[in-house]
Amino acid sequence: MPRKARRSRWRRVRGVLLALVAVLVVSAVAINAWVEHRITTVDALSGAANTPGQTYLIVGSDSRAGWMNDGTVGARTDTIMVMHQPVHGPTALISIPRDSYVAIPGHGQNKINAAFAFGGPQLLVQTVEQLTGLTIDRYVEVGFLGVEDVVNGLGGVNLCYDADVNDPYSTLVWQAGCHQADGATALAFSRMRYADPLGDIGRTQRQQQVLSAVAKKALSPSTFLNPFKAKRVAEAGLQSFRVSNGTHTLDLARMASVFNAARGADAVTGTPPIATIDYQVAGVGSCVLLDPKTVGEFWTQIAAGTYAPGTHTGGIG
């Protein structure tokens, strides 16, 4: 090909590439502005000294009365998860049973989900920090009623449970196995505990499964490469959660990346070690008692990232 023709072709190719870059830059700026405008924030962090790695506190409510917004009086968190990305080692996603009997700063011993009712997100963060020894870097509050809309926006998600269920409390009707679930079914799947022999422990496992399934599909090319579907899912998602003050679009992207690692095969998942799930306390009722002999060392290993990749923690002693 003559040199003049080659230069002409290269100029055309270069022009197309520059135009594509310009479109991508403008799109990125527009998406960033769109997301920033829709992020709902709350004063949640304690201001404690940083600990190594990145630690996220993910909490949620499955109440049919709606998620918690700003009215915290009397509200309780039904889901409490600590997601920790250590400096070295596998990412961990640990569910703290909502009935765990713990020390709540300024309020003595009680179920951990009472911390939110006593003092909102800030007291819950302080309680979790005191229990784990980890400083919470980002707080995320999820409304499972909003997750229903996200699941519907995704066209459903695949969920698995190896038992038949017909539970009037959660409204879950389930045939043992794996099924494609719509939003209402996914919500019932995450709420069910009375028909589960593991009670709240089993529910935390299913809630992790729902969030993992949502993340898997939301981060798939079939979703984020489809601008119409991606916008619909993002809008539903942004309406269903709020985050700690100072959280921006790039922080959400980083959190999504960490959560993606937390649902992978190498992640450490489960609960802290449990002594009993029926620890009776006068005036409080039946509680989950974390194993006092091993729970401290458990959080030390989570912080340091020393658990082997793929470890499932917890169990009832």
NORGIGI-V530160 format. One record per run of one state. SS is the DSSP state (h for helix, s for strand, l for the rest). FROM is the first residue (numbers start at 1). LEN is the number of residues. If there is no record, write none. Layout:
# NORGIGI-V530160
SS	FROM	LEN
SS	FROM	LEN
This chain:
# NORGIGI-V530160
l	1	2
h	3	36
l	39	2
s	41	2
l	43	11
s	54	8
l	62	17
s	79	7
l	86	6
s	92	4
l	96	4
s	100	5
l	105	3
s	108	4
l	112	2
h	114	19
l	133	5
s	138	6
h	144	11
l	155	2
s	157	5
l	162	3
s	165	3
l	168	4
s	172	3
l	175	2
s	177	5
l	182	1
h	183	9
l	192	8
h	200	19
l	219	2
h	221	4
l	225	2
h	227	13
l	240	1
s	241	4
l	245	4
h	249	14
l	263	5
s	268	4
l	272	2
s	274	8
l	282	3
s	285	6
l	291	4
h	295	10
l	305	7
s	312	2
l	314	2
s	316	1
l	317	1
